[in-house]
Amino acid sequence: MTHKLNAERTAAVSLEAEWLPIDANTPCGIKMLLISVKYGIAQISTYHPSNKYFTHWHPLPKFKKDSK
């Protein structure tokens, strides 16, 4: 199994993937998943260093090569 449901059963949570902290190596101006630890709401957006709202990011998933 690669995921479980959270305690409220409102979200599927990965058992393998983890959020990456925003730091100097975080890509800027491209589409990615972004989240704020304080608010816990993820969204697809672009990161810009002047925006201090987001604390963590993650690349978007990809399809397996054999997917159609």
C-alpha positions as CSV (number, residue, x, y, z in Angstrom):
1,M,0.0,0.0,0.0
2,T,1.3,3.5,-0.9
3,H,-1.2,5.6,1.0
4,K,-3.7,5.7,3.9
5,L,-6.6,7.9,4.7
6,N,-6.1,10.6,7.3
7,A,-8.0,10.4,10.7
8,E,-10.9,12.5,9.4
9,R,-11.1,10.3,6.2
10,T,-11.0,13.4,4.1
11,A,-7.7,12.9,2.3
12,A,-5.4,10.2,1.0
13,V,-1.9,10.6,2.4
14,S,1.2,9.1,0.8
15,L,3.3,6.7,3.0
16,E,6.3,7.4,0.8
17,A,6.4,10.9,-0.6
18,E,7.1,13.8,1.8
19,W,6.8,17.6,1.3
20,L,10.1,19.4,0.6
21,P,10.9,22.5,2.6
22,I,11.2,25.7,0.6
23,D,14.8,26.8,0.5
24,A,17.3,28.4,-1.9
25,N,17.0,25.4,-4.2
26,T,13.2,25.5,-4.7
27,P,12.4,26.0,-8.4
28,C,10.7,29.4,-9.1
29,G,8.0,30.3,-11.6
30,I,7.0,26.7,-12.5
31,K,3.9,24.7,-11.7
32,M,4.2,22.5,-8.6
33,L,2.3,21.5,-5.4
34,L,2.7,24.1,-2.7
35,I,1.5,24.1,1.0
36,S,1.6,26.0,4.2
37,V,2.2,24.0,7.3
38,K,0.1,26.4,9.3
39,Y,-3.0,26.1,7.1
40,G,-2.4,22.6,5.6
41,I,-4.1,23.3,2.3
42,A,-2.2,22.2,-0.8
43,Q,-2.6,23.8,-4.2
44,I,-1.1,23.7,-7.6
45,S,0.7,27.1,-8.1
46,T,4.0,28.7,-8.9
47,Y,6.5,29.6,-6.2
48,H,8.1,33.1,-6.0
49,P,10.6,33.9,-3.2
50,S,8.8,37.1,-2.3
51,N,5.7,35.0,-1.3
52,K,6.2,33.9,2.3
53,Y,2.9,32.1,2.6
54,F,4.1,28.7,1.4
55,T,6.5,26.6,3.5
56,H,6.8,23.4,1.5
57,W,6.6,22.1,-2.1
58,H,6.5,18.9,-4.1
59,P,6.9,18.2,-7.8
60,L,3.8,17.1,-9.7
61,P,3.3,13.3,-10.2
62,K,3.9,11.7,-13.6
63,F,2.1,8.8,-15.4
64,K,3.8,5.4,-15.6
65,K,5.1,4.8,-19.1
66,D,2.6,2.0,-19.8
67,S,-0.4,4.2,-18.8
68,K,-2.8,5.2,-21.5
